[in-house]
Amino acid sequence: MSKLRAVLVGTGTYLPARVMTNDDLVKLVDTTDEWITARTGIKQRYIAADGEFTSDLAIKAANIALDDAGLKGSDIDLIVLATATPDQTFPATAVRVQTAIGMNHGAAFDLQAVCSGFIYAMATADNFIKAGQAKRVMVIGAETFSRILDWEDRTTCVLFGDGAGAMIFEAQIGEGTSEDKGILTTHLHSDGQYCDLLYVDGGPSSTQTVGHLRMNGKEVFRHAVKNIAEAINDSLTEAGLEAEDINWFVPHQANQRILDGTAKRLGIGNECIVSTVAQHGNTSAASVPLAFDVARKDGRIKDGQLVLMEAMGGGFTWGSALVRV
């Protein structure tokens, strides 16, 4: 039976010019390159320049994705921008992208699910396309997490970086099987009882300040591997597939130990994992599209292959997406 699918037609990413290495961090907090690398796998991260906004990163990634797809901004019907670090409380950062790319119709909005934001945004795009409400949707993950870090807290400031990634999905008719191109399944979850384990200690309604990121790292790690594995198994079961059918595993780039632990639990070989955490750090909602784009542009991810993406973030929120590219 034929089925409307959200098919990937273009990708683009952007990273700020400034690179902050672990050795640079040694000058700010009591840490070492060895300590950071052993616990996280991170060697460097990118930091937005003064006056460089989340929207600036998103716009650059969006334009690269449009070029990659051979499209113009006017060809896009919807922008879903995942971010926890918007330019302003309102308007949505997405509308700034909308006008910058010359899209003067349709709709654009932000989505907030922290590190899971891009997976949530993909699911949203998929459902808009399947409902026939959009033909082409641009999904963006963009963050300037450097703006909400406590640079005296070595347990958090060593983890995060800035960046943006964009994907464009187009409505196409498939056969309704797992051989179709496009998003095959998405699964989203949240559990608010754990919201105090990973959060920002400020906000317009509570403190009238931006606040800083706070995290209970051990507890986050404990929940991450279990929750992510369950969401991935849901995706595979729905599609009638097994872990060995996956060509590439593109996880949220939070921590190399979480990546390895999740893959081991699922029985996915290390050779199938796309890891950019060493170069990018944790870029929250931008990490999945950044990692995917790297592997696509260097030739690892090829046309027709099956790619599994996942993420977990504050809330807790978590989810997975299974895509044939």
C-alpha positions as YAML, in Angstrom:
chain: A
units: angstrom
residues:
- id: 1
  name: MET
  ca: [0.00, 0.00, 0.00]
- id: 2
  name: SER
  ca: [1.44, 3.38, -1.01]
- id: 3
  name: LYS
  ca: [2.30, 5.78, 1.77]
- id: 4
  name: LEU
  ca: [3.36, 9.42, 1.98]
- id: 5
  name: ARG
  ca: [6.92, 9.65, 3.26]
- id: 6
  name: ALA
  ca: [9.10, 12.54, 4.48]
- id: 7
  name: VAL
  ca: [12.20, 12.04, 2.33]
- id: 8
  name: LEU
  ca: [15.51, 13.74, 3.08]
- id: 9
  name: VAL
  ca: [16.60, 15.95, 0.18]
- id: 10
  name: GLY
  ca: [19.23, 18.25, 1.68]
- id: 11
  name: THR
  ca: [21.48, 18.86, 4.68]
- id: 12
  name: GLY
  ca: [23.63, 21.70, 5.94]
- id: 13
  name: THR
  ca: [25.64, 22.60, 9.02]
- id: 14
  name: TYR
  ca: [27.49, 25.54, 10.47]
- id: 15
  name: LEU
  ca: [30.04, 25.85, 13.26]
- id: 16
  name: PRO
  ca: [31.39, 29.11, 14.70]
- id: 17
  name: ALA
  ca: [34.95, 30.10, 13.86]
- id: 18
  name: ARG
  ca: [36.28, 29.96, 17.43]
- id: 19
  name: VAL
  ca: [37.60, 26.59, 18.62]
- id: 20
  name: MET
  ca: [38.03, 26.02, 22.36]
- id: 21
  name: THR
  ca: [40.30, 23.06, 23.16]
- id: 22
  name: ASN
  ca: [40.59, 21.21, 26.44]
- id: 23
  name: ASP
  ca: [43.89, 22.99, 26.99]
- id: 24
  name: ASP
  ca: [42.06, 26.31, 26.70]
- id: 25
  name: LEU
  ca: [39.65, 25.16, 29.42]
- id: 26
  name: VAL
  ca: [42.54, 24.37, 31.74]
- id: 27
  name: LYS
  ca: [43.09, 28.14, 31.95]
- id: 28
  name: LEU
  ca: [39.49, 28.66, 33.16]
- id: 29
  name: VAL
  ca: [38.73, 25.79, 35.55]
- id: 30
  name: ASP
  ca: [40.54, 23.15, 37.59]
- id: 31
  name: THR
  ca: [40.71, 20.38, 34.99]
- id: 32
  name: THR
  ca: [43.03, 18.66, 32.54]
- id: 33
  name: ASP
  ca: [42.81, 17.39, 29.00]
- id: 34
  name: GLU
  ca: [43.24, 13.86, 30.35]
- id: 35
  name: TRP
  ca: [40.37, 14.25, 32.84]
- id: 36
  name: ILE
  ca: [37.96, 15.58, 30.19]
- id: 37
  name: THR
  ca: [38.94, 13.04, 27.54]
- id: 38
  name: ALA
  ca: [38.72, 10.05, 29.86]
- id: 39
  name: ARG
  ca: [35.22, 10.97, 31.11]
- id: 40
  name: THR
  ca: [33.65, 12.37, 27.95]
- id: 41
  name: GLY
  ca: [35.76, 11.71, 24.85]
- id: 42
  name: ILE
  ca: [35.65, 15.44, 24.07]
- id: 43
  name: LYS
  ca: [38.82, 17.17, 22.82]
- id: 44
  name: GLN
  ca: [37.41, 20.50, 21.61]
- id: 45
  name: ARG
  ca: [34.21, 22.46, 21.00]
- id: 46
  name: TYR
  ca: [33.14, 25.54, 19.01]
- id: 47
  name: ILE
  ca: [32.07, 28.79, 20.69]
- id: 48
  name: ALA
  ca: [29.94, 31.51, 19.10]
- id: 49
  name: ALA
  ca: [31.55, 34.92, 18.82]
- id: 50
  name: ASP
  ca: [30.32, 37.94, 20.75]
- id: 51
  name: GLY
  ca: [27.24, 39.19, 18.92]
- id: 52
  name: GLU
  ca: [26.79, 35.90, 17.03]
- id: 53
  name: PHE
  ca: [23.27, 34.64, 17.76]
- id: 54
  name: THR
  ca: [21.59, 31.25, 17.54]
- id: 55
  name: SER
  ca: [19.67, 32.59, 14.53]
- id: 56
  name: ASP
  ca: [22.94, 33.47, 12.77]
- id: 57
  name: LEU
  ca: [24.13, 29.86, 13.08]
- id: 58
  name: ALA
  ca: [20.72, 28.53, 12.01]
- id: 59
  name: ILE
  ca: [20.50, 30.80, 8.96]
- id: 60
  name: LYS
  ca: [23.91, 29.70, 7.70]
- id: 61
  name: ALA
  ca: [23.05, 26.02, 8.13]
- id: 62
  name: ALA
  ca: [19.66, 26.58, 6.46]
- id: 63
  name: ASN
  ca: [21.18, 28.24, 3.40]
- id: 64
  name: ILE
  ca: [23.72, 25.44, 2.99]
- id: 65
  name: ALA
  ca: [20.91, 22.86, 3.20]
- id: 66
  name: LEU
  ca: [18.91, 24.76, 0.56]
- id: 67
  name: ASP
  ca: [21.92, 24.79, -1.76]
- id: 68
  name: ASP
  ca: [22.44, 21.07, -1.16]
- id: 69
  name: ALA
  ca: [18.80, 20.36, -2.04]
- id: 70
  name: GLY
  ca: [18.79, 22.70, -5.04]
- id: 71
  name: LEU
  ca: [15.92, 24.68, -3.51]
- id: 72
  name: LYS
  ca: [15.10, 28.26, -2.59]
- id: 73
  name: GLY
  ca: [13.63, 29.52, 0.66]
- id: 74
  name: SER
  ca: [10.33, 30.09, -1.12]
- id: 75
  name: ASP
  ca: [10.13, 26.32, -1.76]
- id: 76
  name: ILE
  ca: [9.85, 25.59, 1.99]
- id: 77
  name: ASP
  ca: [6.38, 25.38, 3.59]
- id: 78
  name: LEU
  ca: [7.38, 24.97, 7.25]
- id: 79
  name: ILE
  ca: [10.39, 25.55, 9.49]
- id: 80
  name: VAL
  ca: [10.65, 23.67, 12.79]
- id: 81
  name: LEU
  ca: [13.62, 24.96, 14.76]
- id: 82
  name: ALA
  ca: [14.75, 23.03, 17.82]
- id: 83
  name: THR
  ca: [16.63, 25.12, 20.36]
- id: 84
  name: ALA
  ca: [16.97, 25.68, 24.09]
- id: 85
  name: THR
  ca: [18.95, 28.88, 23.52]
- id: 86
  name: PRO
  ca: [16.73, 31.17, 21.41]
- id: 87
  name: ASP
  ca: [17.79, 34.69, 20.50]
- id: 88
  name: GLN
  ca: [14.98, 36.12, 22.61]
- id: 89
  name: THR
  ca: [12.07, 34.91, 24.73]
- id: 90
  name: PHE
  ca: [10.01, 35.84, 21.68]
- id: 91
  name: PRO
  ca: [9.66, 36.06, 18.75]
- id: 92
  name: ALA
  ca: [10.66, 32.53, 17.78]
- id: 93
  name: THR
  ca: [14.15, 32.18, 16.37]
- id: 94
  name: ALA
  ca: [12.54, 30.26, 13.49]
- id: 95
  name: VAL
  ca: [10.82, 33.37, 12.13]
- id: 96
  name: ARG
  ca: [14.20, 35.11, 11.86]
- id: 97
  name: VAL
  ca: [15.40, 32.21, 9.76]
- id: 98
  name: GLN
  ca: [12.18, 32.35, 7.73]
- id: 99
  name: THR
  ca: [12.67, 35.94, 6.62]
- id: 100
  name: ALA
  ca: [16.43, 35.53, 6.12]
- id: 101
  name: ILE
  ca: [15.99, 32.71, 3.60]
- id: 102
  name: GLY
  ca: [13.23, 34.52, 1.70]
- id: 103
  name: MET
  ca: [10.32, 32.35, 2.85]
- id: 104
  name: ASN
  ca: [7.30, 34.66, 2.99]
- id: 105
  name: HIS
  ca: [4.53, 32.10, 3.36]
- id: 106
  name: GLY
  ca: [3.75, 29.03, 5.42]
- id: 107
  name: ALA
  ca: [4.79, 28.86, 9.08]
- id: 108
  name: ALA
  ca: [7.86, 28.78, 11.29]
- id: 109
  name: PHE
  ca: [8.12, 27.98, 14.98]
- id: 110
  name: ASP
  ca: [10.56, 26.93, 17.69]
- id: 111
  name: LEU
  ca: [10.42, 23.61, 19.53]
- id: 112
  name: GLN
  ca: [11.99, 23.07, 22.95]
- id: 113
  name: ALA
  ca: [12.98, 19.57, 24.01]
- id: 114
  name: VAL
  ca: [16.63, 20.39, 24.85]
- id: 115
  name: CYS
  ca: [19.04, 17.74, 23.48]
- id: 116
  name: SER
  ca: [16.13, 15.69, 22.11]
- id: 117
  name: GLY
  ca: [14.87, 18.71, 20.20]
- id: 118
  name: PHE
  ca: [16.00, 17.64, 16.74]
- id: 119
  name: ILE
  ca: [14.36, 14.22, 17.05]
- id: 120
  name: TYR
  ca: [11.16, 15.90, 18.27]
- id: 121
  name: ALA
  ca: [11.38, 18.33, 15.34]
- id: 122
  name: MET
  ca: [11.86, 15.48, 12.85]
- id: 123
  name: ALA
  ca: [8.76, 13.75, 14.23]
- id: 124
  name: THR
  ca: [6.82, 17.00, 13.88]
- id: 125
  name: ALA
  ca: [7.96, 17.44, 10.28]
- id: 126
  name: ASP
  ca: [7.09, 13.83, 9.49]
- id: 127
  name: ASN
  ca: [3.56, 14.22, 10.81]
- id: 128
  name: PHE
  ca: [2.96, 17.52, 8.99]
- id: 129
  name: ILE
  ca: [4.02, 15.85, 5.74]
- id: 130
  name: LYS
  ca: [2.00, 12.68, 6.34]
- id: 131
  name: ALA
  ca: [-1.07, 14.82, 7.14]
- id: 132
  name: GLY
  ca: [-0.67, 16.62, 3.81]
- id: 133
  name: GLN
  ca: [-0.20, 20.00, 5.51]
- id: 134
  name: ALA
  ca: [3.30, 20.63, 4.15]
- id: 135
  name: LYS
  ca: [5.21, 19.50, 1.07]
- id: 136
  name: ARG
  ca: [8.67, 20.56, 2.19]
- id: 137
  name: VAL
  ca: [9.79, 21.07, 5.78]
- id: 138
  name: MET
  ca: [13.09, 22.42, 7.03]
- id: 139
  name: VAL
  ca: [14.15, 20.99, 10.38]
- id: 140
  name: ILE
  ca: [16.89, 22.87, 12.23]
- id: 141
  name: GLY
  ca: [18.78, 22.25, 15.44]
- id: 142
  name: ALA
  ca: [20.69, 25.35, 16.57]
- id: 143
  name: GLU
  ca: [22.29, 26.19, 19.90]
- id: 144
  name: THR
  ca: [24.57, 28.67, 21.62]
- id: 145
  name: PHE
  ca: [24.91, 26.70, 24.86]
- id: 146
  name: SER
  ca: [28.03, 28.69, 25.73]
- id: 147
  name: ARG
  ca: [25.64, 31.48, 26.78]
- id: 148
  name: ILE
  ca: [24.09, 29.42, 29.61]
- id: 149
  name: LEU
  ca: [27.21, 27.71, 30.99]
- id: 150
  name: ASP
  ca: [28.76, 28.41, 34.36]
- id: 151
  name: TRP
  ca: [32.38, 28.67, 33.33]
- id: 152
  name: GLU
  ca: [33.47, 27.93, 36.90]
- id: 153
  name: ASP
  ca: [31.66, 24.57, 36.98]
- id: 154
  name: ARG
  ca: [34.01, 22.02, 35.47]
- id: 155
  name: THR
  ca: [31.35, 19.28, 35.49]
- id: 156
  name: THR
  ca: [29.29, 21.10, 32.86]
- id: 157
  name: CYS
  ca: [31.36, 23.75, 31.05]
- id: 158
  name: VAL
  ca: [33.68, 21.12, 29.56]
- id: 159
  name: LEU
  ca: [30.81, 19.30, 27.87]
- id: 160
  name: PHE
  ca: [28.99, 21.77, 25.64]
- id: 161
  name: GLY
  ca: [29.57, 23.73, 22.46]
- id: 162
  name: ASP
  ca: [27.72, 25.78, 19.85]
- id: 163
  name: GLY
  ca: [26.58, 24.91, 16.33]
- id: 164
  name: ALA
  ca: [23.68, 24.38, 13.96]
- id: 165
  name: GLY
  ca: [22.45, 21.72, 11.58]
- id: 166
  name: ALA
  ca: [19.56, 21.62, 9.11]
- id: 167
  name: MET
  ca: [17.74, 18.95, 7.13]
- id: 168
  name: ILE
  ca: [15.07, 19.40, 4.46]
- id: 169
  name: PHE
  ca: [12.35, 16.79, 4.08]
- id: 170
  name: GLU
  ca: [10.05, 16.51, 1.06]
- id: 171
  name: ALA
  ca: [6.76, 14.65, 0.63]
- id: 172
  name: GLN
  ca: [7.17, 11.67, -1.69]
- id: 173
  name: ILE
  ca: [5.07, 8.56, -2.27]
- id: 174
  name: GLY
  ca: [6.56, 5.27, -1.05]
- id: 175
  name: GLU
  ca: [5.40, 1.67, -1.15]
- id: 176
  name: GLY
  ca: [4.69, 1.56, 2.58]
- id: 177
  name: THR
  ca: [7.55, -0.84, 3.39]
- id: 178
  name: SER
  ca: [10.84, -0.53, 5.26]
- id: 179
  name: GLU
  ca: [12.56, -0.27, 1.87]
- id: 180
  name: ASP
  ca: [11.00, 3.15, 1.30]
- id: 181
  name: LYS
  ca: [13.16, 6.23, 1.40]
- id: 182
  name: GLY
  ca: [12.31, 8.71, 4.13]
- id: 183
  name: ILE
  ca: [11.40, 8.71, 7.80]
- id: 184
  name: LEU
  ca: [10.12, 5.22, 8.60]
- id: 185
  name: THR
  ca: [9.38, 5.61, 12.31]
- id: 186
  name: THR
  ca: [9.75, 8.10, 15.14]
- id: 187
  name: HIS
  ca: [9.20, 7.51, 18.85]
- id: 188
  name: LEU
  ca: [9.09, 10.30, 21.44]
- id: 189
  name: HIS
  ca: [9.05, 10.06, 25.24]
- id: 190
  name: SER
  ca: [9.31, 12.26, 28.32]
- id: 191
  name: ASP
  ca: [9.21, 11.84, 32.09]
- id: 192
  name: GLY
  ca: [8.95, 15.05, 34.09]
- id: 193
  name: GLN
  ca: [9.75, 13.45, 37.44]
- id: 194
  name: TYR
  ca: [13.42, 13.71, 36.49]
- id: 195
  name: CYS
  ca: [13.40, 17.37, 35.43]
- id: 196
  name: ASP
  ca: [15.64, 18.41, 38.34]
- id: 197
  name: LEU
  ca: [18.51, 16.20, 37.17]
- id: 198
  name: LEU
  ca: [19.28, 18.34, 34.11]
- id: 199
  name: TYR
  ca: [17.98, 21.90, 34.01]
- id: 200
  name: VAL
  ca: [18.75, 25.62, 33.83]
- id: 201
  name: ASP
  ca: [18.38, 27.49, 37.13]
- id: 202
  name: GLY
  ca: [16.68, 30.55, 35.65]
- id: 203
  name: GLY
  ca: [13.89, 31.73, 33.39]
- id: 204
  name: PRO
  ca: [11.50, 34.62, 32.69]
- id: 205
  name: SER
  ca: [8.75, 33.34, 35.00]
- id: 206
  name: SER
  ca: [10.91, 32.09, 37.88]
- id: 207
  name: THR
  ca: [14.01, 34.26, 38.31]
- id: 208
  name: GLN
  ca: [13.71, 36.78, 35.46]
- id: 209
  name: THR
  ca: [17.25, 35.75, 34.48]
- id: 210
  name: VAL
  ca: [18.72, 33.43, 31.88]
- id: 211
  name: GLY
  ca: [20.35, 31.17, 34.48]
- id: 212
  name: HIS
  ca: [23.00, 28.48, 34.11]
- id: 213
  name: LEU
  ca: [22.89, 24.83, 33.17]
- id: 214
  name: ARG
  ca: [22.96, 22.38, 36.10]
- id: 215
  name: MET
  ca: [23.30, 18.61, 35.86]
- id: 216
  name: ASN
  ca: [23.55, 15.48, 37.98]
- id: 217
  name: GLY
  ca: [25.84, 13.67, 35.58]
- id: 218
  name: LYS
  ca: [25.78, 10.21, 37.17]
- id: 219
  name: GLU
  ca: [21.99, 10.05, 37.22]
- id: 220
  name: VAL
  ca: [21.68, 11.38, 33.69]
- id: 221
  name: PHE
  ca: [24.09, 8.70, 32.45]
- id: 222
  name: ARG
  ca: [22.20, 5.97, 34.28]
- id: 223
  name: HIS
  ca: [18.89, 6.86, 32.70]
- id: 224
  name: ALA
  ca: [20.28, 7.71, 29.26]
- id: 225
  name: VAL
  ca: [21.43, 4.28, 28.13]
- id: 226
  name: LYS
  ca: [18.26, 2.52, 29.31]
- id: 227
  name: ASN
  ca: [15.79, 5.08, 27.96]
- id: 228
  name: ILE
  ca: [17.48, 5.51, 24.60]
- id: 229
  name: ALA
  ca: [17.77, 1.75, 24.05]
- id: 230
  name: GLU
  ca: [14.05, 1.30, 24.69]
- id: 231
  name: ALA
  ca: [13.11, 4.05, 22.22]
- id: 232
  name: ILE
  ca: [15.38, 2.53, 19.58]
- id: 233
  name: ASN
  ca: [13.93, -0.94, 20.08]
- id: 234
  name: ASP
  ca: [10.45, 0.56, 19.62]
- id: 235
  name: SER
  ca: [11.51, 2.02, 16.27]
- id: 236
  name: LEU
  ca: [13.04, -1.23, 15.04]
- id: 237
  name: THR
  ca: [10.04, -3.29, 16.15]
- id: 238
  name: GLU
  ca: [7.56, -1.02, 14.40]
- id: 239
  name: ALA
  ca: [9.58, -1.18, 11.18]
- id: 240
  name: GLY
  ca: [10.00, -4.97, 11.43]
- id: 241
  name: LEU
  ca: [13.78, -4.64, 11.50]
- id: 242
  name: GLU
  ca: [16.68, -5.82, 13.65]
- id: 243
  name: ALA
  ca: [19.76, -3.98, 14.92]
- id: 244
  name: GLU
  ca: [21.90, -5.73, 12.30]
- id: 245
  name: ASP
  ca: [19.80, -4.09, 9.56]
- id: 246
  name: ILE
  ca: [21.09, -0.66, 10.58]
- id: 247
  name: ASN
  ca: [23.84, 0.76, 8.39]
- id: 248
  name: TRP
  ca: [24.63, 3.75, 10.58]
- id: 249
  name: PHE
  ca: [23.84, 4.76, 14.14]
- id: 250
  name: VAL
  ca: [23.85, 8.56, 14.57]
- id: 251
  name: PRO
  ca: [23.29, 9.30, 18.26]
- id: 252
  name: HIS
  ca: [23.09, 12.55, 20.17]
- id: 253
  name: GLN
  ca: [26.70, 13.48, 20.86]
- id: 254
  name: ALA
  ca: [26.52, 13.85, 24.63]
- id: 255
  name: ASN
  ca: [29.36, 11.71, 25.88]
- id: 256
  name: GLN
  ca: [31.40, 8.96, 24.23]
- id: 257
  name: ARG
  ca: [30.66, 6.58, 27.11]
- id: 258
  name: ILE
  ca: [26.90, 6.99, 26.57]
- id: 259
  name: LEU
  ca: [27.35, 6.38, 22.83]
- id: 260
  name: ASP
  ca: [29.35, 3.21, 23.46]
- id: 261
  name: GLY
  ca: [27.01, 1.98, 26.20]
- id: 262
  name: THR
  ca: [23.91, 2.41, 24.06]
- id: 263
  name: ALA
  ca: [25.46, 0.68, 21.06]
- id: 264
  name: LYS
  ca: [26.62, -2.23, 23.21]
- id: 265
  name: ARG
  ca: [23.18, -2.64, 24.76]
- id: 266
  name: LEU
  ca: [21.61, -2.74, 21.29]
- id: 267
  name: GLY
  ca: [24.23, -4.96, 19.72]
- id: 268
  name: ILE
  ca: [25.36, -2.30, 17.23]
- id: 269
  name: GLY
  ca: [29.04, -2.52, 16.27]
- id: 270
  name: ASN
  ca: [31.35, 0.40, 16.96]
- id: 271
  name: GLU
  ca: [32.15, 0.55, 13.25]
- id: 272
  name: CYS
  ca: [28.54, 1.65, 12.62]
- id: 273
  name: ILE
  ca: [28.57, 4.55, 15.11]
- id: 274
  name: VAL
  ca: [28.97, 8.10, 13.83]
- id: 275
  name: SER
  ca: [30.77, 9.98, 16.58]
- id: 276
  name: THR
  ca: [31.76, 13.64, 16.38]
- id: 277
  name: VAL
  ca: [31.72, 14.32, 20.12]
- id: 278
  name: ALA
  ca: [35.51, 14.68, 20.21]
- id: 279
  name: GLN
  ca: [35.41, 17.56, 17.72]
- id: 280
  name: HIS
  ca: [32.09, 19.25, 18.55]
- id: 281
  name: GLY
  ca: [31.32, 18.46, 22.19]
- id: 282
  name: ASN
  ca: [27.66, 18.33, 23.12]
- id: 283
  name: THR
  ca: [25.80, 20.83, 20.92]
- id: 284
  name: SER
  ca: [22.38, 19.82, 22.28]
- id: 285
  name: ALA
  ca: [19.69, 19.98, 19.57]
- id: 286
  name: ALA
  ca: [22.34, 20.58, 16.89]
- id: 287
  name: SER
  ca: [24.37, 17.44, 17.59]
- id: 288
  name: VAL
  ca: [22.41, 14.87, 15.56]
- id: 289
  name: PRO
  ca: [22.26, 16.90, 12.32]
- id: 290
  name: LEU
  ca: [25.90, 17.94, 12.73]
- id: 291
  name: ALA
  ca: [27.05, 14.33, 13.09]
- id: 292
  name: PHE
  ca: [24.79, 13.13, 10.26]
- id: 293
  name: ASP
  ca: [26.05, 15.82, 7.88]
- id: 294
  name: VAL
  ca: [29.68, 14.99, 8.61]
- id: 295
  name: ALA
  ca: [29.13, 11.31, 7.79]
- id: 296
  name: ARG
  ca: [27.06, 12.10, 4.71]
- id: 297
  name: LYS
  ca: [29.54, 14.62, 3.31]
- id: 298
  name: ASP
  ca: [32.57, 12.36, 3.90]
- id: 299
  name: GLY
  ca: [30.85, 9.51, 2.05]
- id: 300
  name: ARG
  ca: [30.10, 7.13, 4.89]
- id: 301
  name: ILE
  ca: [26.32, 7.56, 4.74]
- id: 302
  name: LYS
  ca: [25.22, 6.60, 1.25]
- id: 303
  name: ASP
  ca: [21.99, 6.82, -0.70]
- id: 304
  name: GLY
  ca: [19.54, 4.08, 0.28]
- id: 305
  name: GLN
  ca: [21.14, 3.22, 3.61]
- id: 306
  name: LEU
  ca: [19.24, 2.86, 6.87]
- id: 307
  name: VAL
  ca: [20.17, 5.36, 9.57]
- id: 308
  name: LEU
  ca: [19.07, 5.26, 13.20]
- id: 309
  name: MET
  ca: [19.12, 8.55, 15.14]
- id: 310
  name: GLU
  ca: [18.43, 9.09, 18.83]
- id: 311
  name: ALA
  ca: [18.74, 11.64, 21.60]
- id: 312
  name: MET
  ca: [17.99, 12.26, 25.26]
- id: 313
  name: GLY
  ca: [17.82, 15.61, 27.02]
- id: 314
  name: GLY
  ca: [16.55, 17.55, 30.00]
- id: 315
  name: GLY
  ca: [13.01, 16.94, 31.04]
- id: 316
  name: PHE
  ca: [13.79, 14.06, 30.70]
- id: 317
  name: THR
  ca: [12.92, 13.90, 27.01]
- id: 318
  name: TRP
  ca: [14.15, 11.20, 24.66]
- id: 319
  name: GLY
  ca: [13.35, 9.69, 21.31]
- id: 320
  name: SER
  ca: [14.47, 7.92, 18.15]
- id: 321
  name: ALA
  ca: [14.03, 8.25, 14.40]
- id: 322
  name: LEU
  ca: [14.62, 5.60, 11.76]
- id: 323
  name: VAL
  ca: [15.36, 7.00, 8.30]
- id: 324
  name: ARG
  ca: [16.28, 5.54, 4.95]
- id: 325
  name: VAL
  ca: [18.29, 8.20, 3.12]
...
